[in-house]
Amino acid sequence: MDLYIVFGTLLFALILFAWGKFRHDLVAITCLLILTLTNIVPYEEAFMGFAHPAVITVAVILIISRALQESGLIAIIGQKVLKTGDNFTLQITLLCIIVCIASAFMNNVGALAIIMPVAIHIANKSGHSPSSFLMPIAFSSLLGGMITLIGTPPNIIIANFRKNEVGYTFSMFDFAPVGIGLSISGLIFIIFIGWKLLPKRIKSNKDPDIFNINDYITEIIIDEESKLNGKPLQDLIEISGGDLQVLNIVRNKYLMHTPDMGMILKKGDIISIEADSEDLQEFLQKSNTNLIAGKEDLKNLIGGEDISNVEAVVMADSSIIQQTAVSLSMRNRYGINLLAISRQDKKIKKRLDHVPFKTGDVLLLQGNTKKIAETLKDIGCLPLADRGFDIGKPRKIIIPILIFLVSIGMIILDWMPVHIGFTLAAVALVLSKTLKLKDVYSRIDWPVIILLGALMPIGDAMESSGGADLIAKKILQLSNLFPPEAAVALLFIVTMLLSNVINNAATVVLMAPIGLSMSHVMELSPDPFLMAIAVSASAAFMTPIGHQSNTLVMGPGGYTFRDYFKMGLPMSILIILIGIPLILYFWPLSK
């Protein structure tokens, strides 16, 4: 009965993971509670996963990664790339190599987030489509994660499974022989072939902006005959049925940005609103209000020079995901107007206040020029314009890099385990004032931590119930007519396919017990099986939902679901053809 419950729970989890309707961390916690309430996972062990070294390591790596991201080092390199001229091959080569190398030592989504605005700026400047750059650098970030222990959470998780199995973990660069070989092969494919398979969906030289919002912004004037004269601004929303959005009000040459909805309108007020032609015409008739002949130039208004529009993409760890502009009180809390949303290259401009934000959405926001950069940082959005690349003081760059190198050195010399070494590094970053203490908690991707902490006991339950052994034997039955290498290849392919529809960390937790069981049954070394799972779990190239890096570039690149398959399928085949021989060469099957 335990076996049936475990399999039923795993099937339930896989369906919800693939569906994507519910967050992965919520699904994982629900499944953990199911196994706990059925006594498969003992009550006292239900939350032991959150103390697992792999979970701690992932958390502190995210903290250190953020410090490296904000140090300014990669920004300096990005500034140099901007000076390379108009040679497309050179540009995409440098961008992909930089992202790949950076991803080996920091969170790959963080590395991508630094370089993505550089890539868009280069595309706009050189006349190429951003779609030719963004998916290649996203895939490069996945390749870089394969090189080191800390490159991606799956490697950390696999290292801990190995420690439980053979008594010692994978070291920092044990992944490098396979990871470097795959990275070089993958980069060659991306640079010379892969980008050519992508459609040029967004023209950058003639229309560098994702949005052409001016067609939707109109100015009306309040006169004596208007039904809004002497009424609160809220009445405008009620008359329009919520299909208009108020941006600014001009009164006596003063610009009032994001005005209070209780403000009483007066004769002569000019209101900037956003609406399409049909909604606007209906509103003008109902309110007896007129359009003004020509639009006011914001720069000529008192306070108008401080207002600007910014395009930004919603990051994977953003606090606004699944929330709306209304639920966030965006106007009052942050002082910004939401002008438009682009999702999978589809523009949304109606009823924006009630649209839940998703990872990868591109938002057009209007706000105070001096404050909007900090606001974007607070809400977890990445500006897509050239940000000027703050170089910062030398101390800001040197200290985090020095702390990082010292921690890596202690781990390589085996002076302390990974989770202790990097925890010390995180504390050192705080004590050196490189990171503020309050920022430490905001830099951790808590949904990933909850996901991992909840899945660890589930993985143990699959092993203790005999489920892992059963699946392992079924896989071996499919490959028993072939040499043992076929079992590794089949495990590699199954893991890769699974990682394209569910979180790669979840994939590793579910597949690692199966890989270990296969090595036990065949009386072979567990290392090639574990390495095959680690590599293939990071090779989620065929869908935008397989990895956060893929999701992040979907909106800015104007990609569709099918575009990932066009470039991702040959990329996946390449990883299989090169990855499996490399694994078997560097990690022999014999014990």
N, C-alpha and C positions, 0 to 999 in steps of 0.2 A: 504493500500500500504506500509506503514511503517513496518508493521509486516512482509510482504513478503520480503522486502529488508533486514530486520534484520536477518530473517531465512536464506535467500540466502547467506548473508555475513558470517554467522556462519558456514553454510555448506561448503562454500568455504574455510574458515579458517581450519575447521576440516580435510578436504581432504588434504590441503597443509601441515598441521601439521603431519598427519599420513604418508604422502608421504616422507617427510624429505628431499626433494630436495632443498628447500629454508630454510634459517634460520628462527627460530621462531619469532625473533624480527622484521624481515623484513615483515613477514606475518601479524603480529599484527599491525604494522604501516600502512600497505596497507589497512587492513580492517577498521582501524580507519578513514583513509582518505575517504574511500567509504561512511561510515556513515556520515562523516562531509559534504562531497560534496552533499549528498542527504538531508541535513538539518535535519537529525535525531539527530545528535549530534551538538548542536550549536557551531558556530565558536569559540566563546569566552570560551567554555568549552572543546575544543578538547584536550588540553594538561594539563588540570587540574589534570589528573591522576598522573602526575609526582610529584605533591605536596601532593599526598595522604599519610597519615601516614604509611600505610603498605609498600609503596615503599621506603620511607625514612628509615624505620626500617630495611628492608631487606638489604639496602645498608650499613648502619652502622654496622649491625651484621656481614656482610662479612669482614669489616675492623677489628672489634674486634676479629673475628674468626682467621684471619690471624696472629694477634699479639699473640694469644694463641698458634697457630700452631708453630710459630717460637720461642716461649719462651723456648722450650726445655723440658717442663714437660712430654709431651707424649713420647718424645724420651728417657727420663730416664726410663719410664715404659717399653718401648720397649726393652731397653737394659736388663732389668731384665727378660723379657720373653725369651730372647735368652739363659738364663742360666737354663731353666727349664728341660733340658735333652731331651730325645727322646720319651717321652710319647705323642703320637699323640692326644689323647683325652684331656689331660691337655693343650697342646699347642693350639688347636683350641678353647677350652673353654676360655682360657685367652685372646686370640686375639679377639674373638667375644664379650666378655664382655667389654674389653677396648674400642673397637670401638663403641659399643652401648652406653656406658656411656659418652664417649667424644662427640658423635653425639648429645646428649641431650643438650649440652651447647655450641657447636660450629658447623659450617657448616659441614654437614655430609660427603661431598666430601673431605673437608680438613682433617677430622679425618681419613677417609679411605686412603688418600694420605700419611699420616704419617706412618700408620701401614702396608701398602701394601709391602714396601721393607722388613720390618721385616718378614712378612709372607713368602715371596719368599726366603729370606735367610734361614729361618727355614726349608722350604721345601727342598732346596738344601742340607742343612746340614744333615737332617734326612732321606733323600732318598724318601720322599713323593712327589707326583706331586703337583705343585703350584695350579692346578685346584681344588684340594681338599680343599684349604684354601681360595682362592680369592673370589669366589661367596658367600660362607658363611659369610665372613667379610663384603662384600658389602651389603648383605641383613641385616646384623646386624646394619649397619649404617642407614638403612631406619627405622628399629625398634626404634633405639635410638632417631631419630627425632620426634617420636610421643609423647615423654615424657613431653616436655616443650614447652612453647610458642615460644621460639627462636630456637627450634630444627630444624625447617624446614619452608620455606616461606609459605606453605599452612596454617600452624597454625596462623601465623601473619595475613594473609589475612582474615581468618575466624574470628579472634578476632575483626577485624575492621568492618566486616559485622554485628557482634553481637552488637557492640557499636552503629551502625546506627539504628539497629532494636530495641533494648531494652534500650539503653542509657548508657550501661557500657560494657566494654570489658571482655574477658576471662583474668584471671590473669596468672602469670608465671607458676604455677603448677596445674592449672585447668585441664590440659590434662593428668596429671600424673596418676590418678587412672586407666584410660583406657590404657594409654600408657605403664605403668609398667606391667600391667597384660598381655598385648599383647607381650611385650618384653620378659618377662620370658617364656611365652609359645613358642614364636618363637625361642628363643635361645635353649630351650630344644629340639625342633624339629631339628634345624640346627645341633646341636652338636651330637645328637645320631642317627639321621635318614637322614637329608637332604644331608650332604656331600656324603653319600653312593650312592645317586642317580646320582652323577656326574661322567662322564668318566674321566679316568686318561690320558689326552691327551698329556702331556709333561713329559717325564722322567727327573727327576732332579738329581738323584744320579750319573748316568753315563754321562749325557749330560746336565749340568746345564745351558748352554747358549741356548737362543732361536735360535740363528743363528750359523751356521757353515760356516763362511764367508771365511775361508782360501782356500776353494775349488775354490773361484772366484777371488782371488787376485793373480796376476802374475807379474813377473818382466821381463822387456825387456831391452835390451842394445842397445844404438845407436852406430853403427860402420860406417866405411867409405862408405859402399855400401847402407846404409839405406837412403831412400828418405826423412827422417826427419832430417838428418844431416844438420845443418845450417839453419833450418827452425824454425819458432815460434811454441810453444807448441800447439797453436790453430789448426795447421794443422793436428795434431794427431786426434783431435775430428772430423774434416771435413773428413779425410780419413775413419774413422770408421763409419761415418754416425750418430754419437752421441750415439753409443751403448757401448762405453767404458767410464770409468770414471777415470781420473787421480787423484791419491792420493798423492804421494810424488815423489820427484826427488833426487837422490843421485849423488853428484858431488864431486870428490876428498874427499870422506869419510864424507862430510857434508850433512846432511839431510835437505831438503827444504820442509816443510810441506805446503800444499795447495798453490803450486807455481802459479805465475801470468801466465795467458794464453799467454801473449806476450813474454814470456821468450824464447830466442834463444837456441835451443838444440845443444849440442856439442858431438863430438866423446867421448865415454866412459861414457856418462850419463846413469844412470840406472833409469828407470821409473817404479814405482809401479802403476799398473792399475787394475781395477776391470772389469771383463767380463766373460761371460760364454764361453764354449769351442767352439761353432760354431762361435760366433762373433770374438773370439780371432784368430781362424784359418784364417778367411777371412781378418782380419786386417793385420796379419803377411805377407800374400801374397801380399796385396796391397802396404804395406809400405816397403817391403823388409827388415824387422826388425827381429831380432832373440831373442829367450828366453835366459836367463842366466841359467847356469847349476843348481845353488843352490840359494835360496833366501838369501838376506842380513839380518843379525840379527840387528834389529833396535837399540838394546842396545849397539852395538859396534860402532855405528855411532855418530858423534858429533851432539848433539841435539836430537838424537833418543830416549834417555832415558825419555824425557819429553812427548812422544806421547803415548796415550792409547785409547782403544776402550771402549765405554760405551753404554749399552742398556738403553733406556728411553722410557716412554710412554707419548703420547700427552695428556695433561690434557684438561678438558672441557672448561677452560677459557684461553687456550693457544692462543697467538697472531698469531701463524703460521697456524691455521686451515683454510682450503680452499686456502692456498698458497702453492707454490712449492719451491723447493730449488733454482730454477732459479729466481723466482720473489722476493725471500728473499735475493738474492746474498749471500747465506749461506757461501760460501768459503771466500769471501772478507770481508763480514760484521762481521761474527762470528768466522772465522778461523777454521771451522770444515768441515769434509768430511761426506757426507751421504753415508753409505756403503750398507744399506739394509733397507727394510720396511717389517714388518709383520702385516698383516691385517686379522683378524678373522682366525688366524693360517695359512694363506697363505702367502708365502714369495714372495716378489716382489724385483727383482734384476736387471731388465732391464729398461732403460730410467727413472731412479729414479728422475732425475732433473725435470721431467715434471709431476710427480705424486702429486696431491693435498693432503695435509695432512688432516686426519680426527681424531676426538676424539677417543682415545683408540688405535691408531696406535702405534706399538712398533718400534722405530727407532734404528738402530745401527749407532753410530756416532764415528768419530775419531777426536781427537783434543788434544790440550795441556793439560796435566794432571792437572796442577795447575789452569788452567782457565776454564776447561770444566764444573765444577760444577756451577760456576757463569753464564756461558753461558746457561746451561739448565734452570736455574732460570729465565733468561731474556726471553727465548722463551716459557716458560710455560710447560716444560717437566719434568717428574718425573723419576729420576734414579732408575733402578730396582736392582742395586747391593747393597750390604751392604755399607751404607754411613758412617759408623763409629759412628753415632749418637752424634753429637756435643752437649755436655752438657751445655756449656756456663757458664757465671758467675751467681751467685745466684740472683743478682739484675735483671738480664734479665728475670728470672723466676718469682720472687716475685712481681715486679711492675705491669705487665699486669694482673696477677691473682688477686692482691689486688684491682686494678681499676675495674676489672670485677665484683668482689664480692660486692664492694661498690655500683656499678650501679644496680646490681640485688636487693640489699637490699633496695635501694631507691624506686625501682619499686614495690617490694613486700609490702612495707609499704605505698604504694599509695601516695608517696610524689610528684611523677611526672609520666606522661604517658611514655610508653615504648620508643617511638621514641625520646623523649627528653632525657630520662635517658641514653640511649645508644649513642646518639649523644654527650652528655657530656663525656661519657667514651672514645669515639673515639678522641675527642679533647684532653683529658687528656693523652692519649697514645702518641699523637704527642708532647705535651708540655713536657712530661717526657723523650722525645727522644727515647721512646721504638719503635716508628715507625717514619720514615722520612716522611715529608710532601709529597714528590713526590711519595712515595710508597702508600700513602692513595688512590690515584686515580687508581693506577695500581692494587690494591687489590680488587676493586669492579668489580663484574661480570656484565659489562655494558649490554650485550645482555639480561640478566634476568631483569635488571632495565627497559630497553626499552620495553621489553615484558609486564611487569606488568603495566607500565605507560600508554601504549597504550590500554591494555585490560580493565582497570578500566572503562573508558567511554563506552566501548562496553557492559560490564556487566550492566551498568546503562541503556543503550539503550534497552537491552533485557527486563529489568524490566518495563521501562516506556512505551514501545510499547505494552505491554501485552503478549509478547512472553513467559516470565517465567511462567505466570499464565496458559497459554495454555498448555505448556509442563507439568506443575504440575498436571493439571486436567487429562491429558492423562495418566500420571503415576498412578494417584489415581484410574482411571477407571480400570487399570489392577489389582489393589490390593483392590478394594472396596468390594470384596467378602470375604475378610480376615480382621482380626483385624488391628488396626492402626500400630501395630508393623511391619506388612508386608510392609507398605509404607516406613518405615525407612530402612528395609532390602533391598527393591528394589532399593531405592536411593543409598544405600551403594554399591550394586553390580554394578549398572550402572556407578557410579563414579569410582570404581576400574577398570572396563574394559576400561573406557575412559583414565584413567591415564597411562595405559600401552602403549598407542599409541601417546599421546601428553604430553607436559610438565605439571607436576603436579600443578604448580602455575596457568597455563592457565585453567586447569581442575576446580580448585576451583573457579576462577572468573566466569566461565561459569555456574557451578552447584549451587553455593550459592544462587543466586536469585531464582532458581527453588526450592531449599529446603525451603527457606523462604515462597514462595508462597504456597507450600504444607502445611506448618504449619498454614498459614492463613486460607486456605480453610477448614482444618480439625479442626480449632480453638484449636490447641495444642501449647505447648511450642516450640519455635524455636530451643532450645538448642540441643536436641538429633539429629535433622536434620543437624544442623551445625557441630556438633561433628562427625556425621557419614561421612560427606563430607570430613572433615579434615583428619580423620583416613584413609579412603579408598583412598584418593588422594595420600597418602604417601605409599600405599601398591602396588607399581608397580613392582611386582616380576616376571612377566611372559615374559617380553621382555627385550632385552638389550637397547632399546631406550626409555623406560618408565622413567628412571631416570639416571642422570649422573654417579652415583656410579656404576650402572650396565654396562654402556658403558666403564667406566674406566678399569674394570677388564677383558673385553672381549679379548683383544689382549694378555696380559700377561698370562691369564689362558688358552688360546687356545680354548675358547668356541665357539660354533656355536649358531645360533638363537634358535635352538631346545633345547639346553641344559638348557636354562633359563626356558623353559616350563616344563621340567622334574622335576626340583626342585621348580620352582615358582608356579605351579598349586596346588600341595598339600599345599604349604605355604599359598597361597591365600585362599584356602578352610578353613584352620585353622584360619586365621585372620577373616573370615566371621563368623565361628561358635563360636568363642570366643569374637570377637569384638562387635558384635551386642548385645548380652546379657549384656556385660559390660556397653555399652553406655546406654542402657535402664535402667539398675540398678542405675547407678550414675547420669543419667540425665533423670528423669521421663518425660513422655509425657504430663502429666497434667500441666497446668500453675500454 
